[in-house]
Amino acid sequence: MRAYVALGSNLGDREGFLREGVAGMRRRGLVPRGLSSVWETEPVDSPEPLWFLNMVAEVETELAPRRVLELLLDVEREVGRVRTVRNAPRALDLDLLLLDDLRMDDAGLTLPHPRMWMRRFVLAPLAELAPELRDPATGKTVAQALAALPSSPAARPVGPLYNPPLS
């Protein structure tokens, strides 16, 4: 199955935390087959004005959705994330956006991610990897959904994440 994972950081060495996120996913068998560019993005619904670095990874997996989520949360903990207040600044945030065309709405996991279609910080990097993916609720592609968003909150491309080559 093809999964898409959003990575974000707005504390400390943001780029370093993104690299650690990718490396942590690899160590757990969630090997990225593609990585978007890094985007610097204005915070959304955050109590702090700290801008994020965001990106998206494409991963192939045969794992169940809950297991993928557990592994992503384990990577966050390994980097030092402690969940306190919703939308608080964080060293690393990993969100499972999509897992093939699976739809689910369970406690703690909704697929596709319920707010991804309204967020430039998700859609801009995702459009680099899969502009043709469709929102099952509206039928719009990632590219169409991105084009329909207002220009604020801002997102600007930074460039590729320096990382060892994908395997």
MARROLUM-461312 format. One record per residue: residue in one letter; z negated, y, x negated of N, C-alpha, C, O, CB in turn. Coordinates in steps of 0.001 Angstrom, whole numbers, m for minus. Atoms other than C-alpha are relative to their C-alpha. Glycine has a CB too. Example, Ala and Ser with C-alpha at 12.3 -4.5 7.8 and 13.67 -1.06 7.14 Angstrom:
   residuo      n_zz      n_yy      n_xx     ca_zz     ca_yy     ca_xx      c_zz      c_yy      c_xx      o_zz      o_yy      o_xx     cb_zz     cb_yy     cb_xx
         a         0     m1190      m890     m7800     m4500    m12300         0      1200      m900      m665      1181     m1936     m1246        27       992
         s        60     m1190       820     m7140     m1060    m13670      m730      1090       770      m899      2198       261      1415       462      m414
//
This chain:
   residuo      n_zz      n_yy      n_xx     ca_zz     ca_yy     ca_xx      c_zz      c_yy      c_xx      o_zz      o_yy      o_xx     cb_zz     cb_yy     cb_xx
         m         0     m1178      m839         0         0         0         0      1243      m885      m547      1243     m1988     m1216        m3       955
         r       m24     m1265       722       640      3548     m1106     m1084       907       556     m1177      1140      1761      1392       676       102
         a      1068      m924      m378     m2327      5883     m1088       221      1325      m714       800      1374     m1799     m1402      m586      m342
         y       m12     m1320       620     m2562      9595     m1797     m1427       505       m28     m2135       479       980       941       992       764
         v      1367      m464       226     m5772     11031     m3236        50      1444      m481       754      1761     m1440      m744      m907     m1032
         a       127     m1392       430     m6595     14739     m3481     m1161       105      m971     m2228      m464      m741      m205       954      1216
         l      1034      m260       993     m8580     15834     m6529      m229      1497       m66       729      2269       m44       392      m568     m1394
         g       311     m1415        98    m10379     19170     m6773     m1264       245      m799     m2164      m594      m824      m139       598      1374
         s      1174      m396       774    m12886     20962     m9001       m96      1515       m24       907      2206      m206        62      m568     m1441
         n       185     m1443       138    m14394     24443     m8975     m1260       361      m799     m1803      1456      m654       m66       641      1373
         l      1138      m262       878    m17242     24144    m11484       335      m390     m1436      1053     m1362     m1672     m1247      m764       487
         g       m91       387      1405    m17338     24125    m15276      1426      m183      m497      2313       613      m189      m756     m1260      m217
         d     m1309       324       563    m14398     22564    m17107       839      m672      1077       958     m1896      1114      m133      m918     m1256
         r      m713       528     m1173    m12267     22177    m13982      1103      m970      m397      1223     m2040       199       594      1144       817
         e     m1087       887       417     m9277     20671    m15784      m555     m1281      m602       m24     m2366      m367       917       705     m1009
         g       646      1186       572    m11536     18331    m17729      m520      m929      1084      m404     m2149       962     m1145       409      m920
         f       489       833     m1098    m13117     17132    m14485      1153      m692       721      1010     m1839      1144      m809       845       991
         l     m1159       667      m602     m9662     16450    m13013       440     m1176      m871       729     m2258      m360      1171      1000       189
         r      m354      1107       914     m8818     14384    m16123      m983     m1151       142      m583     m2315       178        27       488     m1466
         e      1010      1053      m168    m12108     12505    m15733       189      m729      1325       m28     m1938      1404     m1417       594       m77
         g      m257       634     m1289    m11260     11867    m12080      1140      m999       m84      1027     m2115       421       310      1048      1049
         v     m1142       903       166     m7873     10359    m12968      m407     m1214      m843       m76     m2349      m500      1194       743      m660
         a       437      1102       863     m9430      8283    m15767      m954      m937       741      m861     m2156       599      m679       548     m1265
         g       937       822      m765    m12236      7086    m13474       705      m847      1040       319     m1992      1273     m1034       873       673
         m      m784       784      m955     m9713      6006    m10847       685     m1161      m720       683     m2292      m235      1051       893       715
         r      m669      1057       781     m7772      4082    m13512      m966     m1130      m333      m635     m2305      m171       592       581     m1300
         r       980      1025       391    m10918      2287    m14703      m390      m898      1166      m822     m2033       962     m1248       658      m573
         r       362       778     m1188    m11521      1107    m11146      1208      m672       654      1115     m1179      1772      m690       894      1010
         g     m1183       679      m506     m8006      m241    m10685       855       833       937      1832       329      1491      m406     m1230       694
         l      m812      m903      m823     m6687      2762     m8737       891       793      m952       657      1974     m1213      m902       961       889
         v      m847      m573      1048     m3934      3458    m11242      1055       915       620      1892       454      1396       676     m1120      m833
         p      m988      m919      m546     m1921      6572    m10407      1418      m363      m440      1666      m638     m1614      m325      1422      m419
         r     m1428       203       264      1839      6012    m10161       714      1340       m70      1855      1428      m523       639      m890      1088
         g      m544     m1345        68      2413      9734     m9848     m1117      1010       104     m2106       790       802      1034       229      1101
         l       973     m1095       m51       487     12956    m10397       753      1299       272      1782      1567      m347      m825        97     m1334
         s      m577     m1320      m240      1311     16365     m8975      m383       922     m1148     m1151       553     m2037      m476       585      1362
         s       474     m1070       881       998     19543    m10963     m1409       378       428     m1882       m12      1496       952      1244        43
         v      1292      m591      m330     m2352     21270    m11053       272      1337       675      1145      2093       247      m905       174     m1277
         w      m118     m1255      m744     m2708     24144     m8587     m1353       709       m13     m2390        73       172       479      m258      1468
         e      1226      m784      m139     m5278     26933     m8678       m15       557      1413       947      1184      1857       m89      1153     m1076
         t        38      m319     m1420     m6439     27571     m5142     m1265       755       381     m2349       530      m158       109     m1265       819
         e      1097      m791      m545     m8616     30005     m3282      m917      m927       807      m426     m1802      1520       539      1177       887
         p       903       873      m757    m11746     28382     m1817       150       185      1506       441      1280      1988     m1442       264      m405
         v       m83         5     m1461    m11718     27470      1882     m1360      m434       544     m1870     m1489       167      1150      m954       511
         d      1284       330      m641    m14945     27505      3942     m1105      m300     m1008     m1961     m1147      m754       175     m1193       920
         s       991       242      1043    m17030     27644       763      m986      1159       m62      m604      2312       144       684      m202     m1368
         p       986     m1074       121    m20269     29578       297       153       777     m1314      m472      1825     m1477     m1410      m577        99
         e      m191      m640      1303    m19108     30504     m3256      1458       418      m173      2352      m231       370      m426      m951     m1144
         p     m1379      m474       194    m16020     32468     m4367       719      m663     m1176      1707      m118     m1667        m5      1493      m206
         l      m577       653      1175    m15187     30007     m7176      1308      m698       354      1334     m1574      1218      m993     m1007      m595
         w     m1304       597      m255    m11485     29102     m7237        37     m1436      m516      m649     m1791     m1474      1113       835      m656
         f      m147      1413       326    m10491     25447     m7425      1232      m254      m861      2178       534      m867        77      m826      1273
         l     m1207       645       478     m8082     23448     m9479       160     m1228       876      m785     m1994      1062       m73      m364     m1548
         n      m287      1123      m890     m6429     20908     m7171      1262      m713      m447      2136      m126     m1085       145       477      1454
         m     m1192       804       232     m3898     18131     m7509       m44     m1209       919     m1042     m1437      1603       106      m436     m1489
         v       m59      1221      m795     m2798     14920     m5777       526     m1124      m880      1435      m925     m1687       898       189      1263
         a      m451      1210       693     m2405     11403     m7185       557      m984      1018        m1     m1151      2102     m1161      m648      m809
         e      m567      1099      m794      m186      8676     m5725      m452     m1303      m651      m289     m1496     m1855      1587        85        84
         v       589      1235       504     m1793      5251     m6073       524     m1177       812       659     m1085      2032     m1548        60        57
         e      m322      1251      m690      m654      1720     m5246     m1258      m850         8     m1920      m985     m1021      1199      m758      m688
         t      1202       825      m102     m3455      m533     m3984       153     m1023      1109       903      m817      2063     m1238       871       249
         e       102       994     m1069     m4111     m3639     m1939     m1408        m4       592     m1732      m837      1438       363     m1404      m529
         l      1383       m60      m456     m7727     m2653     m1340      m102       566      1412       744      1347      1848      m830       839      m956
         a       279      m525     m1333     m9152     m1969      2105      m394      1473      m105      m931      1890     m1130     m1123      m820       696
         p       302     m1432        43     m9590      1728      2997     m1439       321      m380     m1678      1214     m1193       296       610      1327
         r      1417      m274       317    m13394      1618      2867      m292      m262     m1475     m1069       465     m2093      m931      m866       881
         r       212       315      1419    m13278         3      m593       594      1103      m870       m19      1499     m1862       629     m1374      m363
         v      m600     m1110       746    m10906      2715     m1858      m939      1199        43     m1192      1826      m986      1397       375       580
         l       929     m1119      m134    m13291      5354      m505     m1244      m218      m864     m1684       708     m1546      m402       189      1472
         e      1179       298       830    m16286      3635     m2183       282       249     m1477      m550       819     m2184      m446     m1455       204
         l      m358      m189      1407    m14477      3648     m5532       164      1484      m328      m251      1931     m1397      1295      m762      m330
         l      m153     m1442       229    m13565      7330     m5189     m1356       696       m61     m1580      1555      m914       863       629      1105
         l      1347      m591        21    m17165      8248     m4373      m749      m377     m1273     m1523       421     m1799      m804      m450      1231
         d       604       442      1247    m18287      6204     m7393       490       852     m1171      m295      1202     m2052       313     m1479      m250
         v      m545      m876      1051    m15965      8265     m9630      m662      1375        76     m1043      1932      m954      1549       134       137
         e       666     m1297      m158    m17433     11486     m8203     m1415       m43      m577     m1820       856     m1313       m46       406      1486
         r      1378       127       504    m20969     10268     m8944       m27      m112     m1520      m891       468     m2178      m690     m1223       623
         e       m73       190      1444    m19973      9218    m12458       187      1339      m721      m335      1533     m1819      1146      m958      m354
         v      m255     m1316       587    m18796     12780    m13155     m1193       935       225     m1277      1993      m398      1283       617       598
         g      1206      m791      m213    m22104     14122    m11841       m80       720      1325      m953      1567      1514      m121       981     m1064
         r        66      m666     m1300    m21358     15191     m8293     m1204      m491       789     m1456     m1690       905      1293      m238       797
         v      1102       275      m909    m24393     15384     m6060       324       751      1278       489      1971      1262     m1404       431      m604
         r      m336      m644     m1276    m23642     16061     m2406     m1251       656       575     m2273        10       802       594     m1031      1012
         t      1112      m755      m588    m25886     18777     m1018       506       642      1285       534         3      2336      m560      1088     m1000
         v      m502      m761     m1139    m24483     21435      1318      1501      m236       145      2224      m315      m849      m306      1513      m167
         r     m1440       172      m245    m21081     20915      2947       782      1137      m651       404      2304      m542       298       m54      1523
         n      m897      m945       673    m18317     22651       950      m653       750     m1158      m172      1810     m1559       518       994       995
         a       642      m623      1159    m20695     23486     m1903       907      m145     m1220      1743     m1049     m1256     m1397      m637      m274
         p      m767       164      1235    m19168     24047     m5356      m219     m1406      m567     m1284     m2002      m404      m404      1077     m1044
         r       102      1370       487    m18450     20759     m7080       814      m198     m1264      1869       401     m1467       455      m977      1068
         a      m709       361      1224    m17470     19326    m10413      1261      m775       350      2316      m551      m244      m905      m830      m941
         l     m1156       817      m366    m15157     16826     m8736      m110      m421      1458     m1162      m853      1929       111     m1242      m915
         d      m111       443     m1385    m14047     16101     m5204      1237      m877        84      2323      m455      m312        79      1215      1003
         l     m1112       930      m188    m11849     13080     m4420        70      m348      1478      m900      m843      2052      m170     m1291      m879
         d      m181       295     m1423    m10450     12697      m905      1173      m938       190      2269      m691      m314       214      1292       808
         l     m1079       897      m392     m8433      9784       409       747       669      1145       198       856      2230      m543     m1419       414
         l      m796      m728      m995     m5632     11540      2299       728      m944       938       649      m814      2159      1004       910      m689
         l      m852       932      m745     m3345      8717      3396       m36     m1358      m665      m182     m1457     m1884      1453       520        89
         l      m153      1364       510     m3097      4960      3009      1102      m632       832       872     m1106      1944     m1359      m835        79
         d     m1207       371      m739       443      3961      4004        12       760      1323      m276      1956      1349        65     m1548       241
         d         5      m681     m1295       776      4730      7706     m1218      m386       832     m1220      m259      2056      1277      m321       771
         l      1233       420      m668     m2707      3452      8518      m659      1184       698      m765      2281       150      m974      m633     m1009
         r       757      m994      m759     m4561      5367     11198     m1342      m602       338     m1421     m1713       862       757       447      1292
         m      1345       454      m352     m8306      5049     11587      m906      1205       155      m684      2261      m436      m562      m974     m1069
         d       977     m1052      m227    m11219      7115     12783     m1357      m667       170     m1819      m909      1285       371       875      1250
         d      1313       629        23    m14517      5528     11789     m1006       990      m575      m623      2005     m1158        22     m1319      m828
         a      1037      m845       591    m17815      7072     10784       220        61     m1510       204      m967     m2186     m1429      m542       336
         g      m139      m174      1437    m17255      8498      7320      1410      m115      m548      1629       207     m1715      m837      m974      m672
         l     m1370       106       499    m13501      7825      7074      1001       138      1138      1023      m662      2074       206     m1336      m726
         t     m1086      m220      m952    m10591      9214      9062      1296        70      m793      1399       814     m1768      m226      1310       847
         l     m1322         0       632     m6988      8507      8059      1066       203      1055       995      m391      2131       250     m1314      m774
         p       m55      m919      1126     m4871     10465      7692     m1191       967        18     m1836      1179      1045      1319       780        20
         h      1105      m960       106     m7428     12964      6429       185      1066      1079      1267      1644      1183       m58       652     m1435
         p      m171      m835     m1194     m8093     15136      9502       400      1455      m246      1007      2070       631     m1251        m9       762
         r      m307     m1418       221     m7703     18573      7880      1126       219     m1015      1465      1362     m1321     m1243       724      m467
         m      m976      m147      1079     m5028     17870      5269      1227       803       413      1790      1530      m405       432     m1357      m484
         w     m1234      m652      m454     m2145     19204      7391      m150      1499       163       839      2196       391       447      m596      1305
         m       261     m1438      m157     m3780     22652      7597      m404       648     m1314      m798      1815     m1328     m1091       228      1039
         r       544      m509      1257     m4637     23072      3918      1074        83     m1091      1618      m928     m1535     m1152      m888      m468
         r      m985      m235      1056     m2299     24603      1364      m413      m701     m1292       443     m1209     m2015       176      1509      m247
         f       453       609      1249     m4467     23258     m1479       246     m1511       m45       202     m2113     m1117     m1475       280      m199
         v      m382      1409       m64     m3581     19727      m308      1517      m134        79      2121      m903      m668      m663      m689      1208
         l     m1432       166      m257       m24     20179       936       887       454     m1155      1929      m155     m1394       378       757      1236
         a      m845      m466      1106      1326     22147     m2044       159     m1076     m1076      1290     m1378     m1457      m590      1273      m619
         p      m198      1076       983       598     19409     m4604       592     m1274       622      1382     m1960       m26     m1329      m334      m671
         l      m550      1192      m647      1374     16620     m2101      1509       128       179      2230      m864        76      m678      m236      1360
         a     m1437      m223      m194      4805     18183     m1461       796      m316     m1262      1980      m641     m1173       257      1443       424
         e      m680       362      1244      5658     17593     m5137       266     m1502       m69      1274     m1935      m628      m831       440     m1207
         l      m100      1458        85      5122     13850     m4725       707      m619      1196      1454     m1585      1042     m1372      m599      m131
         a      m493       655     m1218      6095     13122     m1124       282      1024      1094      m395      1025      2122     m1017     m1039       501
         p      m273     m1039     m1001      7637     16055       769       460      m561      1343       382       130      2358      1048       948      m526
         e      m537       601     m1224      9112     13650      3353     m1050      m720       848      m754     m1131      1971      1091      m967      m356
         l      1047       639      m807      5802     12133      4493      m198       783      1285       m99      2010      1299     m1334       m94      m788
         r       129      m653     m1315      5196     12851      8172     m1423       m82       544     m2130     m1076       373       965      m634      1000
         d      1250       m49      m747      2140     13893     10116       216      m835      1265      1072      m498      2083      m427      1496       343
         p      m228       840     m1180      1826     11139     12731      m278       720      1318       250       324      2357      m859     m1232       m82
         a       323      m721     m1236       416     13615     15258      1116       954       429      1356      1128      1624     m1294       778      m179
         t      m998     m1013      m342      3217     16205     15054      1431      m402      m364      2390       152       172      m342      1289      m688
         g     m1324       390       479      6110     14460     13309       530       902     m1099      1601       632     m1642       967        m9      1138
         k      m436      m903      1062      6351     17343     10797      m178      m659     m1360     m1126     m1412     m1578      m779      1326        58
         t       140       481      1367      6960     16497      7157     m1017       860      m743     m1398      1935      m279      1363        11      m729
         v       894      m784       846      4621     17656      4417       648      1339      m325        m2      2381      m246      m348      m767     m1299
         a      m706     m1241       339      7259     20213      3387        35       963      1182      m166      2165      1003      1427      m309      m459
         q       m32      m863     m1192      7576     21533      6958     m1386       562       309     m1520      1743       630       533      m783      1219
         a      1370      m459      m266      3795     21717      7438      m408      1068     m1007     m1044      2057      m642      m993     m1185       m49
         l       322      m976      1042      3428     23565      4125       698      1331       282        80      2391       180       407      m536     m1391
         a      m774     m1222      m271      6173     26063      5027      m558       770      1202      m398      1988      1280      1476      m353       249
         a       523      m641     m1206      4448     26785      8357     m1371       655      m215     m1831      1408       643       m96     m1019      1113
         l      1330      m561       254      1095     27726      6765        80      1461      m401      1063      1881     m1010      m713      m794     m1085
         p        52     m1374       494        95     31348      6205      m165        m6     m1522      m584     m1011     m2097     m1161       786       676
         s        64       m65      1468       189     32509      2575     m1432        70      m531     m1661      m115     m1727       778      1205      m496
         s      1405       m49       407     m3591     32890      2505      m772     m1070       774      m548     m1237      1973      m611      1423       248
         p       466      m105      1372     m5714     31215      1258      1099      m396     m1003      1947     m1246      m730     m1236      m876      m197
         a     m1043       111      1004     m3627     31349     m1894       m54     m1320      m765     m1102     m1951      m901      m102      1147      m962
         a      m141      1147       897     m2368     28497     m4046      1128       318      m961      2224       689      m541       279     m1334       790
         r     m1045      m276       990      m463     28947     m7290        46     m1132     m1020      m992     m1629     m1457      m249      1364      m708
         p      m131      1109       956       928     26302     m9640      m481       412     m1383      m228      1527     m1838      1458      m479       m76
         v       495      m223      1356      m747     26019    m13040       884      m756      m984      1223      m230     m2043     m1484      m445      m135
         g      m817       833       875      1326     23207    m14560      m530     m1412        m3     m1473     m1728       723        31       561     m1425
         p       437      1393        28       960     19544    m15407     m1377      m149      m627     m1789       653     m1465      1003      m848      m757
         l      1292       354       589     m2403     18006    m16200       275      m780     m1267       979     m1789     m1239      m887      m828       994
         y      m162       782      1213     m2513     16901    m19785      m794     m1287       171     m1997     m1261       434      m465       796     m1266
         n       615      1304      m185     m3248     13213    m19577       824     m1015      m765      2021      m809      m967      m103      m376      1509
         p      m811      1059       592     m2227     10051    m21362      1061      m461       991       862      m315      2198      m883     m1187      m436
         p     m1075       434      m914      1024      8608    m19919      m509      m970      1051     m1426     m1753       801      1136      m652      m786
         l       333       940     m1070       791      6760    m16610       481     m1380      m397      1540     m1537     m1006       629       434      1353
         s      m426      1369       329       897      3006    m16979       789      m601      1119      1229     m1747      1018     m1192      m881      m311
//
